[in-house]
């Protein structure tokens, strides 16, 4: 059985209520084990709804979502989620936030402490283990949030515009960090973004969504070797950027 294979088939999601507005319509999506996939689209197209459905936070109205051929019917540590908002408890230290999240696994206290420190080490933040969120920069807080998710050893990492609130330099540093972690772990990653360059720098495949109700109107393979941050002016990069921007502007494949 594959490890970290996500399959979305004919997914439709309607908002509750009398109107029954459609958020997503007929989504077919496969995330191969160990792949890095980006989804981009206009505001309100259903990008976050798609991620939340894979996370198990939103139930399909029609269609199916599976992880390694098992139907997803709710949240699970196998699918770790990182949001733009860090969601850290201000009364816990960086290590304490991770230790608290690990309680659900039933680890003894000493093991939680070791796992938390190891996770912080992986995001180059071990020296800040005792700092509280109010003492950390935005980039550091997001590193803690990523470490907290990684400590659970998920098969799939779901990221909803995690770097959208960061300044440009910190964002580039976070790209390098994330790719370094991904290349070591080969966790399946689904990355939601509204930034075309970010999608092209990070992902193997970029799926472009139409305005709501969201549909996938194009899937673009990105084959340039990593790292790609220095390739922004290269002909192939410019061509793909222009193609995606045209798709976003017209909303049609």
HUURGI-V43907 format. One record per pair of residues at least 24 apart in sequence whose C-alpha atoms are under 10 Angstrom apart, sorted by the first residue. I is the first residue (numbers start at 1). GAP is how many residues later the second one is. D is the distance in Angstrom with one decimal. If there is no record, write none. Layout:
[[I GAP D] [I GAP D]]
This chain:
[[1 67 6.6] [1 68 8.2] [2 30 8.8] [2 31 6.9] [2 65 9.0] [2 66 5.7] [2 67 8.5] [3 29 8.9] [3 30 5.9] [3 31 8.3] [3 64 8.3] [3 65 6.2] [3 66 9.9] [3 152 6.9] [3 153 9.1] [3 184 9.0] [3 185 8.8] [4 27 8.0] [4 28 7.2] [4 29 4.7] [4 30 6.9] [4 31 9.0] [4 62 9.9] [4 63 6.4] [4 64 6.1] [4 65 9.8] [4 74 8.6] [4 75 9.0] [4 150 8.7] [4 151 5.0] [4 152 5.8] [4 153 9.4] [4 182 9.6] [4 183 7.2] [4 184 5.9] [4 185 9.2] [5 25 7.4] [5 26 5.8] [5 27 5.1] [5 28 4.8] [5 29 8.2] [5 30 9.1] [5 61 7.9] [5 62 5.5] [5 63 5.0] [5 64 7.7] [5 65 9.9] [5 150 8.6] [5 151 8.4] [5 183 7.6] [6 24 5.7] [6 25 5.0] [6 26 6.7] [6 27 7.7] [6 48 8.2] [6 59 7.2] [6 60 5.7] [6 61 4.7] [6 62 6.5] [6 63 8.0] [6 64 9.4] [6 65 9.8] [6 66 9.6] [6 149 9.9] [6 150 8.3] [6 182 8.5] [6 184 9.8] [7 24 6.5] [7 25 8.5] [7 47 9.3] [7 57 8.0] [7 58 5.7] [7 59 5.3] [7 60 6.7] [7 61 8.1] [7 62 7.7] [7 63 9.6] [7 64 9.4] [8 42 9.5] [8 45 9.6] [8 46 8.2] [8 55 7.7] [8 56 5.9] [8 57 4.5] [8 58 6.7] [8 59 9.1] [8 63 10.0] [9 53 9.1] [9 54 5.6] [9 55 5.3] [9 56 6.4] [9 57 8.8] [10 50 9.7] [10 52 7.1] [10 53 4.7] [10 54 6.9] [10 55 9.0] [11 39 8.8] [11 42 9.3] [11 48 9.9] [11 49 6.5] [11 50 7.5] [11 51 5.6] [11 52 4.3] [11 53 6.2] [11 54 7.7] [11 204 9.7] [12 38 9.5] [12 47 9.6] [12 48 6.2] [12 49 5.6] [12 50 5.0] [12 51 6.3] [12 52 9.0] [12 201 9.3] [12 202 9.2] [12 203 9.5] [13 33 9.3] [13 36 8.3] [13 37 8.7] [13 40 8.7] [13 45 8.4] [13 46 7.6] [13 47 5.3] [13 48 4.8] [13 49 6.7] [13 50 8.8] [13 200 9.1] [13 201 9.6] [14 45 9.5] [14 46 8.0] [14 47 6.1] [14 48 8.9] [14 199 9.3] [15 43 9.9] [15 46 8.9] [16 45 9.8] [21 191 9.6] [21 192 8.2] [22 24 9.4] [22 39 9.4] [22 190 7.7] [22 191 5.5] [22 192 8.3] [23 24 9.3] [23 26 7.3] [23 27 8.9] [23 188 9.7] [23 189 6.2] [23 190 4.8] [23 191 6.1] [23 192 9.2] [24 25 7.7] [24 26 7.5] [24 36 9.4] [24 37 9.5] [24 38 10.0] [24 185 9.8] [24 186 9.9] [24 187 9.9] [24 188 7.1] [24 189 5.1] [24 190 4.6] [24 191 6.4] [24 192 9.4] [25 36 9.8] [25 37 9.0] [25 38 9.7] [25 187 8.7] [25 188 6.1] [25 189 6.0] [25 190 5.7] [25 191 8.9] [26 36 8.5] [26 37 7.9] [26 187 9.6] [26 188 8.6] [26 189 6.7] [26 190 8.6] [27 36 8.5] [27 37 9.8] [27 182 9.8] [27 187 8.1] [27 188 6.0] [27 189 6.5] [27 190 9.8] [28 35 9.2] [28 36 9.5] [28 37 9.5] [28 187 8.9] [28 188 7.8] [29 36 9.2] [29 178 9.0] [29 187 8.5] [29 190 9.7] [30 35 9.7] [30 36 9.8] [31 36 9.5] [31 125 9.4] [31 157 7.1] [31 158 8.1] [31 159 7.8] [31 174 9.5] [32 36 10.0] [32 156 7.1] [32 157 9.4] [33 34 9.9] [33 35 9.1] [33 122 8.5] [33 123 8.5] [33 153 7.9] [33 154 7.2] [33 155 5.4] [33 156 8.8] [34 121 8.7] [34 122 8.4] [34 148 8.2] [34 149 8.9] [34 151 8.2] [34 152 4.5] [34 153 4.9] [34 154 4.2] [34 155 7.2] [35 121 9.6] [35 147 9.0] [35 148 9.9] [35 151 7.3] [35 152 7.3] [35 153 5.0] [35 154 6.2] [35 155 8.4] [35 168 8.2] [35 169 6.9] [35 170 8.5] [36 121 9.5] [36 143 9.2] [36 146 8.2] [36 147 9.8] [36 150 8.7] [36 151 8.3] [36 152 6.1] [36 153 4.7] [36 154 6.3] [36 155 7.6] [36 163 9.9] [36 166 7.3] [36 167 5.0] [36 168 5.4] [36 169 7.0] [36 170 9.1] [37 121 9.9] [37 151 8.2] [37 152 6.0] [37 153 5.0] [37 154 6.1] [37 155 8.7] [37 162 8.4] [37 163 9.9] [37 165 8.2] [37 166 5.1] [37 167 5.9] [37 168 5.1] [37 169 6.0] [37 170 7.7] [37 184 9.6] [37 185 9.9] [38 121 9.4] [38 151 8.2] [38 152 5.8] [38 153 4.6] [38 154 5.8] [38 155 7.1] [38 156 9.8] [38 158 9.6] [38 160 8.9] [38 161 5.7] [38 162 8.3] [38 164 7.7] [38 165 5.6] [38 166 7.8] [38 167 6.3] [38 168 4.8] [38 169 6.2] [38 170 8.6] [38 181 9.8] [38 182 9.8] [39 121 9.7] [39 151 7.5] [39 152 6.3] [39 153 5.0] [39 154 6.4] [39 155 8.3] [39 156 9.9] [39 157 9.7] [39 160 7.6] [39 164 9.2] [39 166 8.5] [39 167 5.7] [39 168 4.8] [39 169 6.0] [39 170 7.3] [39 177 8.9] [39 180 9.2] [40 121 9.9] [40 151 8.7] [40 152 6.2] [40 153 5.4] [40 154 5.4] [40 155 7.5] [40 156 7.4] [40 158 9.9] [40 159 7.5] [40 166 7.2] [40 167 6.3] [40 168 5.1] [40 169 6.2] [40 170 9.2] [40 176 9.5] [40 204 8.9] [40 208 8.6] [41 151 8.9] [41 152 7.9] [41 153 6.3] [41 154 9.1] [41 155 9.3] [41 166 8.4] [41 167 5.7] [41 168 4.7] [41 169 6.3] [41 170 7.2] [41 171 9.5] [41 173 8.6] [41 174 9.6] [41 175 9.0] [41 176 9.8] [41 203 9.3] [41 204 9.7] [41 206 9.0] [41 207 6.4] [41 208 9.7] [41 210 8.9] [42 151 9.7] [42 152 7.1] [42 166 9.1] [42 167 7.4] [42 168 7.2] [42 169 6.0] [42 170 8.5] [42 172 9.4] [42 206 6.7] [42 207 8.8] [42 209 8.8] [43 151 7.9] [43 167 9.9] [43 168 7.7] [43 169 8.7] [44 166 9.6] [44 167 6.9] [44 168 6.2] [44 169 8.5] [44 170 8.3] [45 164 6.8] [45 165 6.3] [45 166 4.6] [45 167 4.2] [45 168 6.2] [45 169 4.8] [45 170 8.0] [45 171 9.9] [46 163 8.2] [46 164 9.0] [46 165 8.2] [46 166 6.5] [46 167 7.1] [46 168 5.4] [46 169 8.5] [47 113 8.4] [47 114 9.8] [47 144 9.7] [47 145 6.6] [47 146 8.4] [47 147 9.4] [47 161 9.6] [47 162 7.7] [47 163 9.9] [47 165 9.6] [47 167 7.6] [47 168 9.6] [47 169 10.0] [48 35 9.8] [48 111 9.3] [48 112 6.5] [48 113 8.8] [48 143 10.0] [48 144 7.2] [48 145 9.4] [49 111 9.9] [49 165 9.4] [50 142 9.4] [50 164 9.0] [51 30 8.8] [51 107 6.7] [51 108 7.9] [51 109 7.3] [51 139 7.8] [51 140 8.7] [51 141 7.8] [52 29 8.9] [52 106 8.7] [52 108 9.0] [54 25 8.0] [54 27 9.9] [54 102 9.7] [54 104 8.3] [54 136 9.6] [55 24 6.0] [55 25 7.6] [55 26 7.2] [55 101 9.2] [55 102 9.3] [55 103 7.3] [67 88 9.0] [67 89 8.9] [68 87 9.8] [76 78 8.8] [77 27 9.3] [77 28 9.2] [77 72 8.4] [77 73 9.7] [77 74 9.9] [77 75 6.4] [77 76 7.8] [77 77 5.9] [77 78 8.5] [77 79 9.0] [77 80 9.9] [78 71 10.0] [78 74 7.8] [78 75 7.3] [78 76 4.3] [78 77 5.2] [78 78 6.3] [78 79 8.5] [79 70 9.1] [79 73 9.3] [79 74 9.0] [79 75 5.4] [79 76 6.2] [79 77 4.8] [79 78 5.9] [79 79 6.9] [79 109 9.4] [79 110 9.7] [80 66 9.2] [80 68 9.2] [80 69 5.5] [80 70 7.4] [80 71 9.6] [80 72 7.7] [80 73 8.2] [80 74 5.5] [80 75 7.9] [80 76 6.2] [80 77 5.0] [80 78 6.0] [80 79 8.4] [80 109 9.7] [81 64 9.3] [81 65 8.6] [81 67 9.8] [81 68 6.7] [81 69 9.4] [81 73 9.2] [81 75 8.5] [81 76 6.0] [81 77 4.7] [81 78 5.8] [81 79 7.7] [81 81 9.7] [81 109 9.6] [82 60 8.5] [82 63 6.8] [82 64 6.4] [82 65 9.7] [82 66 9.1] [82 67 7.1] [82 68 9.7] [82 75 7.6] [82 76 6.2] [82 77 4.7] [82 78 6.3] [82 79 8.5] [82 80 6.3] [82 81 9.9] [82 109 9.5] [83 59 8.9] [83 62 8.4] [83 63 9.2] [83 75 8.4] [83 76 6.0] [83 77 4.9] [83 78 6.6] [83 79 5.2] [83 80 8.7] [83 81 9.6] [83 109 9.7] [84 58 8.0] [84 61 9.6] [84 75 8.2] [84 76 6.3] [84 77 5.5] [84 78 4.0] [84 79 6.2] [84 80 6.4] [84 81 6.9] [84 82 9.3] [85 53 9.8] [85 56 9.3] [85 57 8.2] [85 60 9.0] [85 75 9.4] [85 76 9.2] [85 77 7.5] [85 78 9.3] [85 79 9.4] [85 80 8.4] [86 47 9.5] [86 52 8.7] [86 53 9.8] [86 54 9.9] [86 55 6.4] [86 56 5.8] [86 57 9.0] [86 58 8.2] [86 59 5.8] [86 60 8.8] [86 76 8.5] [87 46 10.0] [87 54 9.1] [87 55 9.2] [87 57 9.9] [87 58 7.4] [88 44 9.3] [88 45 6.9] [88 46 9.9] [88 53 7.7] [88 54 9.2] [88 56 8.2] [88 57 7.1] [88 60 9.5] [89 43 8.7] [89 44 7.5] [89 45 9.9] [90 42 6.4] [90 43 5.5] [90 44 6.7] [90 45 9.7] [91 41 7.1] [91 42 8.1] [91 43 9.3] [92 38 8.9] [92 39 8.6] [92 40 6.2] [92 41 7.8] [93 35 8.7] [93 36 6.7] [93 37 5.3] [93 38 5.2] [93 39 4.2] [93 40 6.7] [93 41 9.4] [93 42 9.5] [93 51 9.8] [94 26 8.2] [94 31 8.9] [94 32 9.1] [94 34 7.0] [94 35 5.1] [94 36 6.1] [94 37 5.9] [94 38 5.9] [94 39 6.7] [94 41 9.8] [94 42 9.0] [94 46 9.4] [94 47 8.2] [94 49 9.6] [94 50 6.2] [94 51 8.9] [94 53 9.4] [94 54 9.0] [95 24 8.9] [95 25 7.4] [95 30 9.8] [95 31 8.6] [95 33 8.3] [95 34 4.9] [95 35 6.4] [95 36 8.2] [95 37 8.9] [95 49 8.2] [95 52 9.4] [95 53 8.7] [96 33 8.1] [96 34 8.0] [96 35 9.5] [96 36 8.9] [96 52 9.8] [97 32 9.7] [97 35 9.2] [97 36 9.3] [97 47 8.1] [97 48 8.5] [97 50 9.7] [97 51 7.2] [98 31 9.8] [98 46 7.7] [98 47 8.2] [98 48 9.7] [98 49 7.3] [98 50 4.7] [98 51 8.1] [98 52 9.5] [98 53 7.4] [98 54 9.4] [99 49 8.1] [99 52 9.0] [100 48 9.1] [101 47 6.8] [101 48 8.3] [101 50 8.6] [101 51 8.3] [102 46 8.2] [102 47 9.4] [102 49 7.5] [102 50 6.9] [104 48 9.5] [105 47 8.2] [112 39 9.3] [115 32 9.8] [115 33 9.6] [115 35 9.9] [115 36 6.5] [115 37 9.0] [116 28 9.7] [116 31 7.8] [116 32 7.5] [116 34 9.7] [116 35 6.7] [116 36 9.9] [117 30 9.3] [117 34 9.4] [118 29 8.8] [118 33 8.1] [119 24 9.7] [119 25 8.5] [119 27 8.7] [119 28 5.0] [119 29 7.1] [119 30 8.9] [119 31 6.8] [119 32 5.6] [119 33 9.4] [119 34 9.9] [120 24 6.8] [120 25 9.8] [120 26 9.0] [120 27 5.8] [120 28 8.3] [120 30 9.6] [120 31 8.9] [121 26 8.6] [122 24 9.8] [122 25 7.4] [122 28 9.1] [122 29 9.7] [122 55 9.1] [122 58 9.5] [122 59 7.5] [123 24 6.5] [123 27 9.7] [123 51 9.5] [123 54 7.0] [123 55 8.5] [123 57 9.5] [123 58 8.0] [124 53 8.7] [137 29 9.7] [137 33 9.9] [138 25 9.4] [138 27 8.0] [138 28 6.6] [138 29 8.9] [138 32 8.7] [139 24 8.3] [139 26 9.1] [139 27 6.7] [139 28 8.7] [139 30 10.0] [139 31 6.2] [139 32 7.8] [139 34 8.8] [139 35 7.5] [140 30 9.4] [140 34 9.7] [142 24 9.2] [142 32 8.8] [143 31 8.1] [143 34 9.0] [143 35 9.4] [146 32 9.0] [150 31 9.5] [150 35 9.8] [150 37 9.7] [153 32 9.4] [153 34 8.9] [154 33 7.5] [154 34 8.9] [155 30 9.5] [155 31 9.0] [155 32 5.7] [155 33 6.4] [155 34 8.9] [156 30 9.5] [156 31 5.8] [156 32 4.7] [156 33 5.8] [156 34 7.7] [157 25 9.5] [157 30 6.7] [157 31 6.1] [157 32 4.8] [157 33 6.4] [157 34 8.2] [158 30 8.5] [158 31 6.0] [158 32 5.0] [158 33 6.2] [158 34 8.1] [159 30 7.6] [159 31 6.2] [159 32 4.8] [159 33 6.1] [159 34 8.7] [160 30 8.4] [160 31 6.2] [160 32 4.8] [160 33 6.9] [161 30 7.1] [161 31 5.2] [161 32 4.9] [161 33 7.5] [161 34 9.0] [162 29 8.4] [162 30 8.1] [162 31 8.2] [163 30 8.7] [163 35 9.6] [164 29 7.9] [164 30 8.5] [164 31 8.7] [171 27 9.2] [172 26 8.9] [172 29 9.8] [172 57 8.1] [175 26 8.1] [175 27 7.1] [175 52 9.7] [175 54 9.2] [176 25 9.8] [176 26 9.0] [176 51 8.2] [176 53 9.3] [178 24 8.7] [179 24 9.4] [179 47 9.1] [179 48 8.8] [196 44 9.2] [196 45 6.5] [196 46 9.4] [196 48 7.3] [196 49 7.6] [196 52 9.9] [197 31 9.7] [197 32 8.6] [197 35 7.6] [197 40 8.7] [197 41 9.5] [197 43 9.5] [197 44 7.0] [197 47 10.0] [198 30 9.9] [198 31 8.9] [199 42 9.5] [200 24 9.2] [200 28 8.0] [200 29 9.1] [200 31 9.9] [200 32 9.1] [200 37 7.7] [200 40 8.0] [200 41 7.7] [200 44 9.8] [201 24 9.7] [201 25 7.8] [201 26 7.5] [201 27 5.3] [201 28 6.1] [201 29 9.3] [201 30 8.6] [201 31 8.5] [201 36 9.1] [202 24 8.4] [202 25 8.6] [202 26 8.0] [202 27 9.1] [206 34 10.0] [206 38 8.9] [207 37 9.3] [208 36 7.2] [208 37 9.6] [208 39 7.4] [208 40 7.4] [208 43 9.0] [208 44 9.6] [208 45 9.0] [209 38 8.6] [209 39 7.7] [209 42 7.7] [209 43 9.0] [209 44 9.5] [210 37 8.2] [210 38 7.1] [210 39 9.4] [210 40 8.7] [210 41 4.9] [210 42 6.8] [210 43 8.8] [211 37 8.4] [211 38 9.7] [211 39 9.5] [211 40 6.3] [211 41 9.3] [212 39 9.8] [215 36 9.7] [215 37 9.8] [216 35 10.0] [216 36 9.5] [216 37 8.9] [217 30 8.1] [217 31 9.6] [217 34 7.7] [217 35 6.3] [217 36 5.1] [218 25 10.0] [218 26 8.7] [218 29 8.0] [218 33 10.0] [218 34 8.5] [218 35 5.9] [219 25 9.7] [219 34 9.6] [220 24 8.5]]
